[in-house]
Amino acid sequence: MEQADKQEAQSGDAPSRAGRPSLQLAGARAVLVCNAASGSNDERSQAQVRQGLEDAGLVLVRTGLFPDQDVPTAAELERENVSLVVTFGGDGTTHAVVTGLYGWDGAILVLPGGTMNLLSKRLHGDVPATDIIARVAHGDGRCVRTPVARSRHGEALTGILAGPGTVWNEVREAMRAIDVVEFVASTRQAISYSTNGPKVVCAEVDCGREEGYAAITVNPHDHDLVARGYYAESLADFAGQGIALLNRDFREGPHDALGHHRRIRLVCPAGEPMGLLIDGEPFDGEAEEVFHIARCEVDLVSTSVT
């Protein structure tokens, strides 16, 4: 295991235990936000979640469907006397709800309703939504403030990907749309651009490859940001790396540990705008981007036993 991975395992991904020590659901008024386009989200699973929340003693005020409907605002929730928002979607849906409610006095329960569900896994472990609801109903929910990566684009609750490797996001979108022609075309483009596109370096760090990387990941952990640089030596490596990027399972690809940082600066030496994904969603990066460790500014419910 690399030194960065060892430190990560030691410091853990556990959220800070700031906030209320426990969460009482009985009688609480709640709003549910679902995204039917997410990976494991359909009418049947949504009905199971709604039933579970009601069985747990919640008063379910309404259900919103993102992105067709806007995420709830703090002002709306205060008028409706809502103290809990439940998200049932992927990381993009969760990002929109959580960051949109910064400063709100209530709490957010993140349930796994997408493909990766990285924040849900951090808060609860790799368990289904109904199990998480049961845990909270039994009094095992705690309100926490997780670490985030802050940038001029906003917060990354789970992680950032920078570099030409972000083009694989277009392949993922073609897969979601079940567009075979577009999938083949975007895969060819992704391999070519990952190989030849302008690389990204981790500035002010005395490690890593001088020529830069096809992708650099920056992930928030308890006290710092963990950076890794992903490279490939052959066409086969790039294809394999692309699959890892598609799955957002970056550790499977060949990479260098680039250390732990309170603040990190990523630079494209060619001076070109860098590809950028924040919590899996694309943003227009510039030739230089800066990230630093911060804390989520709204309470999240955690049921993790670690």
C-alpha positions as CSV (number, residue, x, y, z in Angstrom):
1,M,0.0,0.0,0.0
2,E,1.3,3.5,-0.9
3,Q,2.2,6.0,1.9
4,A,-0.8,8.2,0.9
5,D,-3.1,5.2,1.1
6,K,-1.7,4.2,4.5
7,Q,-2.2,7.6,5.9
8,E,-5.7,7.7,4.5
9,A,-6.5,4.3,6.1
10,Q,-5.1,5.6,9.4
11,S,-6.8,9.0,9.4
12,G,-10.0,7.4,8.0
13,D,-12.8,8.8,6.0
14,A,-15.0,9.1,9.1
15,P,-16.9,12.4,9.3
16,S,-16.4,14.8,12.1
17,R,-18.8,14.2,15.0
18,A,-19.7,17.9,15.1
19,G,-23.4,18.8,15.5
20,R,-26.1,17.1,17.5
21,P,-25.2,13.8,19.1
22,S,-28.3,11.9,17.9
23,L,-31.3,12.4,15.7
24,Q,-34.9,11.7,16.7
25,L,-37.2,11.1,13.8
26,A,-40.5,10.5,15.5
27,G,-42.9,13.2,14.4
28,A,-40.3,15.1,12.4
29,R,-41.4,16.8,9.2
30,A,-39.4,15.8,6.2
31,V,-39.0,16.4,2.4
32,L,-37.8,13.7,0.1
33,V,-35.8,14.6,-3.0
34,C,-35.5,11.8,-5.7
35,N,-33.8,11.6,-9.1
36,A,-35.4,8.9,-11.3
37,A,-32.5,9.2,-13.7
38,S,-30.0,7.9,-11.1
39,G,-28.7,4.4,-11.2
40,S,-30.9,2.5,-8.7
41,N,-33.8,4.8,-8.6
42,D,-37.3,3.8,-9.9
43,E,-40.9,4.0,-8.8
44,R,-40.6,0.8,-6.8
45,S,-37.5,1.8,-4.9
46,Q,-38.9,5.3,-4.3
47,A,-42.0,3.8,-2.8
48,Q,-39.9,1.6,-0.5
49,V,-38.0,4.6,0.7
50,R,-41.2,6.6,1.3
51,Q,-42.8,3.7,3.2
52,G,-39.6,3.2,5.3
53,L,-39.5,6.9,6.2
54,E,-43.2,6.8,7.3
55,D,-42.7,3.6,9.2
56,A,-39.8,5.4,11.0
57,G,-42.3,8.0,12.3
58,L,-41.5,10.8,9.9
59,V,-44.2,13.1,8.5
60,L,-43.4,13.2,4.8
61,V,-44.5,16.6,3.7
62,R,-43.8,16.1,0.0
63,T,-41.5,14.4,-2.6
64,G,-39.5,16.5,-5.1
65,L,-38.2,15.1,-8.4
66,F,-34.8,16.5,-9.3
67,P,-33.7,17.9,-11.7
68,D,-37.3,18.6,-13.1
69,Q,-38.0,20.4,-9.9
70,D,-35.7,22.7,-8.0
71,V,-34.1,21.5,-4.8
72,P,-35.8,22.9,-1.7
73,T,-34.5,26.1,-0.2
74,A,-33.9,26.9,3.4
75,A,-36.7,29.5,3.3
76,E,-39.2,27.0,1.9
77,L,-38.3,24.4,4.5
78,E,-38.6,26.9,7.4
79,R,-42.0,27.9,6.2
80,E,-43.1,24.3,6.1
81,N,-41.5,23.6,9.5
82,V,-39.4,20.9,7.9
83,S,-36.3,19.6,9.9
84,L,-35.1,16.8,7.7
85,V,-34.4,16.6,4.0
86,V,-33.8,13.1,2.5
87,T,-32.0,12.7,-0.7
88,F,-32.4,9.5,-2.8
89,G,-30.3,9.9,-5.9
90,G,-26.7,9.9,-7.1
91,D,-23.7,12.1,-6.1
92,G,-24.8,14.9,-8.4
93,T,-28.3,15.1,-6.8
94,T,-26.7,15.0,-3.4
95,H,-24.3,17.7,-4.2
96,A,-27.1,20.0,-5.4
97,V,-29.2,19.5,-2.3
98,V,-26.4,19.7,0.3
99,T,-24.6,22.7,-1.1
100,G,-27.9,24.4,-1.8
101,L,-28.8,24.1,1.9
102,Y,-25.6,25.5,3.4
103,G,-26.5,27.5,6.5
104,W,-29.8,25.7,7.1
105,D,-30.5,24.6,10.7
106,G,-32.0,21.2,9.7
107,A,-30.3,18.0,8.7
108,I,-29.9,16.0,5.5
109,L,-30.1,12.2,5.3
110,V,-28.2,10.9,2.2
111,L,-29.5,7.6,0.8
112,P,-27.8,5.6,-2.0
113,G,-30.0,6.0,-5.1
114,G,-27.4,6.5,-7.8
115,T,-24.5,4.6,-9.4
116,M,-21.5,5.3,-7.0
117,N,-23.1,6.9,-3.9
118,L,-19.8,8.0,-2.6
119,L,-21.1,10.3,0.1
120,S,-23.7,7.8,1.3
121,K,-20.9,5.2,1.6
122,R,-18.8,7.6,3.7
123,L,-21.8,8.4,6.0
124,H,-23.3,4.9,6.3
125,G,-21.1,2.3,4.7
126,D,-22.1,0.3,1.6
127,V,-25.6,-0.6,2.7
128,P,-29.0,-0.2,1.0
129,A,-31.3,2.8,1.7
130,T,-33.9,0.7,3.7
131,D,-31.2,-0.4,6.1
132,I,-30.0,3.1,6.7
133,I,-33.5,4.3,7.4
134,A,-33.9,1.4,9.9
135,R,-30.7,2.4,11.6
136,V,-31.9,6.0,12.0
137,A,-35.3,4.8,13.2
138,H,-33.5,2.9,16.0
139,G,-31.7,6.0,17.1
140,D,-28.4,5.3,15.4
141,G,-28.3,8.5,13.4
142,R,-25.8,11.3,14.3
143,C,-25.5,14.8,12.8
144,V,-22.0,15.4,11.4
145,R,-20.1,17.9,9.3
146,T,-17.9,16.1,6.7
147,P,-14.7,17.5,5.2
148,V,-15.0,19.0,1.7
149,A,-12.7,20.3,-0.9
150,R,-13.4,24.0,-1.5
151,S,-12.7,25.8,-4.8
152,R,-13.9,28.9,-6.8
153,H,-16.4,26.5,-8.4
154,G,-17.9,25.5,-5.0
155,E,-17.6,22.5,-2.8
156,A,-16.6,18.9,-3.7
157,L,-18.3,16.7,-1.1
158,T,-16.6,13.5,-2.4
159,G,-13.8,14.5,-4.8
160,I,-12.4,16.3,-7.8
161,L,-11.0,14.9,-11.1
162,A,-8.8,17.2,-13.2
163,G,-7.1,16.7,-16.5
164,P,-7.8,15.3,-20.0
165,G,-9.1,12.1,-18.5
166,T,-12.3,14.0,-17.6
167,V,-13.3,13.4,-21.2
168,W,-14.4,9.9,-20.1
169,N,-17.4,11.6,-18.5
170,E,-18.7,11.9,-22.0
171,V,-18.4,8.1,-22.4
172,R,-20.4,7.7,-19.2
173,E,-23.1,10.0,-20.5
174,A,-23.4,8.0,-23.7
175,M,-23.7,4.8,-21.7
176,R,-26.5,6.3,-19.6
177,A,-28.3,7.3,-22.8
178,I,-27.8,3.9,-24.3
179,D,-26.4,5.5,-27.4
180,V,-24.2,2.8,-29.0
181,V,-22.9,5.0,-31.8
182,E,-22.0,7.9,-29.5
183,F,-20.5,5.4,-27.0
184,V,-18.1,4.0,-29.6
185,A,-17.2,7.5,-30.9
186,S,-16.7,9.0,-27.5
187,T,-14.6,6.0,-26.3
188,R,-12.2,6.5,-29.2
189,Q,-12.0,10.2,-28.5
190,A,-11.4,9.6,-24.8
191,I,-8.5,7.3,-25.5
192,S,-7.0,9.7,-27.9
193,Y,-7.4,12.8,-25.8
194,S,-6.3,11.1,-22.6
195,T,-3.1,10.2,-24.5
196,N,-2.5,13.5,-26.3
197,G,-4.4,16.1,-24.3
198,P,-2.7,18.8,-22.2
199,K,-1.5,17.1,-18.9
200,V,-2.0,18.4,-15.4
201,V,0.6,18.7,-12.6
202,C,0.4,19.1,-8.9
203,A,2.3,22.4,-8.3
204,E,4.6,22.9,-5.3
205,V,4.9,19.2,-4.7
206,D,8.3,17.6,-4.9
207,C,7.0,14.3,-6.2
208,G,5.2,13.0,-9.3
209,R,6.0,13.1,-13.0
210,E,7.4,16.2,-14.5
211,E,5.3,15.7,-17.7
212,G,2.1,15.6,-15.7
213,Y,-0.8,13.3,-15.6
214,A,-3.9,12.4,-17.7
215,A,-5.9,12.8,-14.4
216,I,-5.3,14.0,-10.9
217,T,-7.8,13.2,-8.2
218,V,-8.3,15.3,-5.1
219,N,-10.4,13.8,-2.3
220,P,-11.3,15.3,1.1
221,H,-10.5,13.4,4.2
222,D,-10.6,14.2,7.9
223,H,-7.9,16.8,8.1
224,D,-6.6,17.2,4.5
225,L,-6.9,16.6,0.8
226,V,-5.4,13.4,-0.7
227,A,-4.0,13.8,-4.2
228,R,-3.2,11.0,-6.7
229,G,-1.9,11.3,-10.3
230,Y,-3.0,8.8,-12.9
231,Y,-1.0,7.9,-15.9
232,A,-0.7,5.2,-18.6
233,E,2.1,3.8,-20.7
234,S,0.2,2.1,-23.5
235,L,-3.1,2.1,-25.4
236,A,-4.2,-0.9,-23.3
237,D,-3.4,1.1,-20.2
238,F,-5.5,4.0,-21.3
239,A,-8.4,1.8,-22.1
240,G,-8.1,0.1,-18.7
241,Q,-7.7,3.5,-17.1
242,G,-10.8,4.7,-18.9
243,I,-12.9,1.9,-17.4
244,A,-11.6,2.9,-13.9
245,L,-12.5,6.5,-14.6
246,L,-15.9,5.5,-15.9
247,N,-16.5,3.6,-12.6
248,R,-14.9,6.4,-10.6
249,D,-12.9,3.6,-9.1
250,F,-9.6,5.4,-9.5
251,R,-7.4,3.3,-7.3
252,E,-7.6,0.5,-9.8
253,G,-5.6,2.4,-12.4
254,P,-1.8,3.0,-12.4
255,H,-1.0,6.1,-10.3
256,D,1.4,8.0,-8.1
257,A,0.6,9.2,-4.6
258,L,0.9,13.0,-4.5
259,G,0.6,13.5,-0.8
260,H,-1.8,15.0,1.8
261,H,-2.4,18.8,1.7
262,R,-4.4,21.5,3.4
263,R,-4.2,23.4,0.1
264,I,-3.3,22.2,-3.3
265,R,-2.7,23.9,-6.7
266,L,-3.2,22.1,-10.0
267,V,-1.7,23.5,-13.1
268,C,-1.8,22.8,-16.8
269,P,1.8,23.6,-18.0
270,A,0.6,24.1,-21.6
271,G,-1.5,27.0,-20.3
272,E,-4.8,25.5,-21.6
273,P,-8.0,25.2,-19.6
274,M,-8.1,21.8,-17.7
275,G,-11.0,19.4,-17.7
276,L,-12.7,19.4,-14.3
277,L,-15.2,17.1,-12.6
278,I,-16.6,18.0,-9.2
279,D,-18.6,15.2,-7.5
280,G,-18.8,13.7,-11.0
281,E,-20.3,16.9,-12.6
282,P,-18.4,18.8,-15.3
283,F,-17.1,22.4,-14.7
284,D,-15.1,24.7,-16.9
285,G,-11.6,24.7,-15.4
286,E,-8.8,27.2,-16.1
287,A,-5.1,26.6,-16.6
288,E,-4.7,26.8,-12.8
289,E,-7.1,25.7,-10.1
290,V,-6.7,25.9,-6.3
291,F,-8.5,23.7,-3.7
292,H,-8.3,23.6,0.1
293,I,-9.8,21.6,2.9
294,A,-13.0,22.9,4.6
295,R,-16.1,21.6,6.3
296,C,-19.6,21.0,5.1
297,E,-21.8,23.9,6.3
298,V,-25.0,21.9,7.0
299,D,-25.6,18.8,9.2
300,L,-25.5,15.4,7.5
301,V,-26.9,12.3,9.2
302,S,-24.3,9.5,9.7
303,T,-25.1,6.0,10.8
304,S,-21.5,4.6,10.3
305,V,-20.3,2.3,13.0
306,T,-16.7,3.4,12.6
